Amino acid sequence: MSYPQGTQHHLPVQDAPKPRKFGALAWTSLILGIVGLVGSPIILLNNLTAVIAGVGVVLGLIALFGSRKILAGIGVVLCVLAVVATVVAQNAAVKALDEAFNGTTNEGTVSGGDAKADAVKSPPTWDQRYTWENGLAAEVSAPAACTPGEFAIPSDVARGVKVTVTVVNGSDKPFDTGLLSAGGETQFAGKKAEKIYDSSGACGDSALATATVLPGKTFTYDLAFAVGAEPGELQITLQPDFGADKAIFVGQA
């Protein structure tokens, strides 16, 4: 005896899911890019995160040939931005450190004579007033000839000149002139000009007299320098404290 066979139903065969090619690399690139961006503003640490971002760029470029192209592209972009941000942050840090240790130059205002001038383009000269941001100001008089005495230091001076420095305290706090760096970077005709120490002669002692200048008050003292026998350009640098803006007075002597 035979029995009728029922209709057989076959389940459709499902294709096995295709593995996502380089998917892990795409995700890794994205994560490294995020880490690189987060670490880019942090000095010292950003050296490490920049290297990590560089690795992320390589992995992301490889992953672009896989199935996660959009994800890999985002990872590459983030990694490149992280490297760029790190370079910008480090350059800014170097500039800030340089200003902190060496100070800026002639970023204050100059007045005297005709009108205010741009100190960067037109450095202050004799009898002009240079004003720092906090209101402290200084003037340097035109150099006058002086003859060093027998016991002056240095002893082999071809020609001596003397200037008068006037400190004007336009700030709201007392100023200690002992903080003022004056004469250490003086140049004449492109060469270093030495201070003259001549306590018993006409040039006088160039050691800075320490004084506290109250707000609204002034203080003056003399500096003498050994210069060449022939007239030339004299450059005198004043700096009110370590790392502050430098006022460079330039003129003939």
Backbone torsions as a table, in degrees:
resi	resn	phi	psi	omega
1	MET	NA	137.0	179.8
2	SER	-115.9	144.2	-179.7
3	TYR	-108.1	142.4	178.1
4	PRO	-66.7	135.2	179.7
5	GLN	-87.5	132.8	179.2
6	GLY	-75.6	167.7	179.4
7	THR	-69.9	128.7	179.3
8	GLN	-90.2	130.6	179.7
9	HIS	-105.6	126.6	-179.9
10	HIS	-108.5	128.4	176.3
11	LEU	-67.9	140.1	178.9
12	PRO	-64.1	140.6	179.8
13	VAL	-79.4	120.4	179.4
14	GLN	-89.0	135.1	177.6
15	ASP	-70.1	140.9	177.7
16	ALA	-65.8	135.9	-179.4
17	PRO	-59.2	134.9	180.0
18	LYS	-74.6	134.7	177.9
19	PRO	-65.2	140.6	179.5
20	ARG	-78.6	113.6	-175.5
21	LYS	-72.6	126.7	177.8
22	PHE	61.4	20.6	179.9
23	GLY	-62.4	-40.2	180.0
24	ALA	-64.6	-37.1	179.2
25	LEU	-66.0	-37.9	179.5
26	ALA	-63.3	-45.9	178.2
27	TRP	-63.7	-39.9	179.2
28	THR	-62.9	-42.1	178.7
29	SER	-61.4	-42.1	179.7
30	LEU	-62.9	-45.2	-178.6
31	ILE	-64.9	-42.8	179.6
32	LEU	-65.1	-34.7	177.1
33	GLY	-64.8	-41.2	177.9
34	ILE	-64.5	-44.2	178.5
35	VAL	-61.2	-42.0	179.7
36	GLY	-63.1	-41.3	179.5
37	LEU	-67.5	-41.6	-180.0
38	VAL	-64.1	-37.7	-177.2
39	GLY	-86.4	-10.6	-174.7
40	SER	-60.2	-34.0	179.4
41	PRO	-80.0	-9.8	-173.8
42	ILE	-91.4	108.0	-176.9
43	ILE	-61.0	144.8	-176.2
44	LEU	76.4	-54.3	177.6
45	LEU	-63.5	-32.1	-177.6
46	ASN	-68.7	-14.4	172.0
47	ASN	-63.8	-42.6	179.1
48	LEU	-70.0	-45.4	-177.9
49	THR	-67.6	-27.2	176.0
50	ALA	-68.0	-39.7	176.6
51	VAL	-64.1	-42.4	178.1
52	ILE	-60.2	-43.5	178.6
53	ALA	-63.8	-36.6	177.0
54	GLY	-62.3	-41.3	175.8
55	VAL	-63.0	-39.0	179.2
56	GLY	-62.3	-36.1	177.5
57	VAL	-61.2	-46.3	-179.1
58	VAL	-62.2	-47.1	-179.5
59	LEU	-63.7	-39.3	179.7
60	GLY	-65.6	-39.0	178.2
61	LEU	-64.3	-38.9	176.4
62	ILE	-65.2	-42.6	-177.9
63	ALA	-66.4	-19.3	177.0
64	LEU	-62.0	-21.1	178.7
65	PHE	-89.2	3.0	-179.7
66	GLY	-101.9	-158.3	-174.8
67	SER	-89.7	-10.7	-179.2
68	ARG	-108.5	57.9	-173.4
69	LYS	-64.0	-44.3	-178.0
70	ILE	-64.5	-45.1	179.1
71	LEU	-61.8	-42.8	179.3
72	ALA	-64.6	-39.2	179.1
73	GLY	-63.3	-41.8	177.4
74	ILE	-62.6	-41.3	179.6
75	GLY	-62.0	-42.9	179.4
76	VAL	-62.8	-44.9	-179.2
77	VAL	-61.5	-44.7	179.9
78	LEU	-63.6	-40.2	-179.8
79	CYS	-65.9	-41.4	178.5
80	VAL	-64.7	-43.0	177.6
81	LEU	-61.6	-36.7	178.8
82	ALA	-64.0	-41.8	178.9
83	VAL	-65.3	-44.7	179.7
84	VAL	-62.8	-44.5	179.9
85	ALA	-63.0	-35.6	177.7
86	THR	-65.2	-43.6	179.0
87	VAL	-62.5	-43.5	179.5
88	VAL	-63.3	-44.6	-179.1
89	ALA	-64.2	-39.9	-179.5
90	GLN	-70.4	-37.8	176.6
91	ASN	-63.6	-41.0	178.1
92	ALA	-64.8	-38.1	179.6
93	ALA	-67.3	-40.6	178.7
94	VAL	-63.2	-42.1	179.3
95	LYS	-64.3	-41.1	-180.0
96	ALA	-65.4	-40.5	178.4
97	LEU	-66.3	-39.1	179.5
98	ASP	-63.2	-41.3	178.3
99	GLU	-68.6	-34.5	-179.3
100	ALA	-67.2	-39.1	-177.2
101	PHE	-87.6	-39.4	-174.5
102	ASN	-103.9	-17.6	-178.8
103	GLY	78.1	160.5	174.7
104	THR	-85.3	177.7	-177.2
105	THR	-131.2	125.4	173.7
106	ASN	50.3	49.9	176.5
107	GLU	-102.9	5.8	175.7
108	GLY	-87.3	-159.6	179.5
109	THR	-115.7	149.6	-179.2
110	VAL	-116.9	131.7	176.5
111	SER	-139.7	161.7	-176.2
112	GLY	121.9	148.5	-176.4
113	GLY	78.3	-113.2	-175.9
114	ASP	-88.6	-59.0	-175.9
115	ALA	-160.3	179.8	176.5
116	LYS	-66.7	148.3	-178.4
117	ALA	-134.9	161.7	174.7
118	ASP	-78.1	111.4	-173.5
119	ALA	-66.6	-26.1	179.7
120	VAL	-71.4	-46.3	-178.7
121	LYS	-79.5	-33.0	-178.2
122	SER	-131.7	89.7	-176.5
123	PRO	-58.3	151.4	178.8
124	PRO	-64.5	150.9	178.3
125	THR	-126.0	-169.8	-174.0
126	TRP	-60.1	140.3	177.3
127	ASP	66.9	11.9	171.4
128	GLN	-99.6	153.9	-178.9
129	ARG	-102.8	128.0	175.5
130	TYR	-104.7	128.3	-176.9
131	THR	-116.8	125.9	176.0
132	TRP	-80.3	169.9	-174.2
133	GLU	-61.0	-31.9	-177.3
134	ASN	-83.8	0.7	178.2
135	GLY	101.4	-14.5	175.9
136	LEU	-66.6	141.8	-177.4
137	ALA	-138.9	161.7	179.1
138	ALA	-147.6	148.8	174.8
139	GLU	-129.5	148.7	176.6
140	VAL	-125.5	125.2	-178.1
141	SER	-74.9	164.9	176.4
142	ALA	-64.0	136.9	-178.8
143	PRO	-60.8	137.3	176.1
144	ALA	-118.6	142.7	-178.2
145	ALA	-66.4	142.7	175.3
146	CYS	-143.6	146.2	-179.3
147	THR	-104.2	116.0	-178.9
148	PRO	-62.4	146.0	178.2
149	GLY	-77.3	-179.4	-175.3
150	GLU	-63.0	-33.2	-174.8
151	PHE	-106.1	20.3	-178.7
152	ALA	-69.4	151.7	175.0
153	ILE	-123.1	127.4	-1.6
154	PRO	-72.7	163.7	-174.0
155	SER	-88.3	-26.4	-176.1
156	ASP	-99.2	68.6	-177.5
157	VAL	-97.4	119.9	177.9
158	ALA	-69.0	-39.3	179.6
159	ARG	-159.6	140.7	179.1
160	GLY	-113.6	141.7	175.0
161	VAL	-132.0	149.6	-177.4
162	LYS	-127.8	137.7	177.1
163	VAL	-124.6	157.2	175.0
164	THR	-110.1	123.9	178.4
165	VAL	-98.7	128.6	177.6
166	THR	-114.7	120.8	177.8
167	VAL	-98.8	125.3	179.9
168	VAL	-115.6	115.5	-177.9
169	ASN	-90.1	93.5	177.2
170	GLY	-95.3	8.7	177.9
171	SER	-85.8	-177.6	179.9
172	ASP	-102.4	13.1	-180.0
173	LYS	-132.2	151.3	175.3
174	PRO	-61.6	147.4	-179.7
175	PHE	-121.2	130.1	178.5
176	ASP	-92.2	114.0	-177.1
177	THR	-65.4	-15.3	176.4
178	GLY	-64.9	-18.8	177.9
179	LEU	-82.2	-15.5	-175.4
180	LEU	-77.6	119.3	175.8
181	SER	-87.6	117.5	-175.4
182	ALA	-138.5	126.1	173.1
183	GLY	91.2	-12.8	-177.1
184	GLY	-68.6	-26.1	-179.5
185	GLU	-112.0	23.1	-177.3
186	THR	-66.6	137.5	178.8
187	GLN	-127.3	148.4	173.1
188	PHE	-134.9	123.7	179.8
189	ALA	53.0	39.7	175.8
190	GLY	81.6	5.6	179.0
191	LYS	-126.5	158.0	-179.9
192	LYS	-63.4	134.6	177.8
193	ALA	-107.3	121.9	-177.4
194	GLU	-79.6	145.6	172.4
195	LYS	-70.2	147.8	175.2
196	ILE	-102.5	126.5	175.4
197	TYR	-108.5	107.5	-170.5
198	ASP	-141.5	69.3	-173.8
199	SER	-63.4	-26.4	-177.7
200	SER	-105.9	5.4	-177.3
201	GLY	-118.3	-171.3	-174.7
202	ALA	-73.3	-24.4	-177.4
203	CYS	-77.8	-24.1	177.4
204	GLY	78.7	174.1	-178.8
205	ASP	-90.3	121.8	-176.4
206	SER	-84.7	6.2	175.9
207	ALA	-66.7	133.8	-177.0
208	LEU	-69.5	125.3	176.4
209	ALA	-76.3	123.2	-177.7
210	THR	-78.3	131.2	179.9
211	ALA	-154.7	155.6	174.3
212	THR	-103.6	118.2	-177.5
213	VAL	-99.7	116.2	-179.4
214	LEU	-73.4	157.8	176.8
215	PRO	-54.6	132.4	-179.7
216	GLY	85.4	-2.0	-178.8
217	LYS	-105.4	167.6	178.7
218	THR	-126.0	161.1	177.3
219	PHE	-147.3	135.2	-178.7
220	THR	-124.0	150.2	175.2
221	TYR	-156.9	163.6	-176.1
222	ASP	-106.9	148.5	172.3
223	LEU	-131.1	139.3	177.9
224	ALA	-123.5	145.7	-176.6
225	PHE	-134.6	148.4	174.8
226	ALA	-87.9	120.1	-178.5
227	VAL	-123.8	177.1	-179.0
228	GLY	-72.0	166.9	-178.2
229	ALA	-67.1	-30.7	-178.7
230	GLU	-99.1	151.8	178.4
231	PRO	-59.4	149.3	179.8
232	GLY	-165.9	-174.4	-177.9
233	GLU	-87.0	129.3	178.4
234	LEU	-109.6	135.6	-178.9
235	GLN	-126.4	118.8	-177.3
236	ILE	-118.2	128.6	-177.4
237	THR	-107.5	130.4	175.7
238	LEU	-119.3	135.0	179.2
239	GLN	-139.2	117.4	-172.1
240	PRO	-68.8	-23.6	174.6
241	ASP	-166.1	169.7	-176.4
242	PHE	-59.6	127.2	177.8
243	GLY	84.3	-3.5	-179.0
244	ALA	-79.8	169.2	177.1
245	ASP	-62.0	138.0	179.6
246	LYS	-94.3	131.3	173.8
247	ALA	-99.3	116.0	-178.0
248	ILE	-109.2	110.9	177.4
249	PHE	-89.4	132.9	-176.6
250	VAL	-130.1	133.5	176.6
251	GLY	-174.7	177.0	-178.8
252	GLN	-82.1	149.3	178.6
253	ALA	-144.5	NA	NA
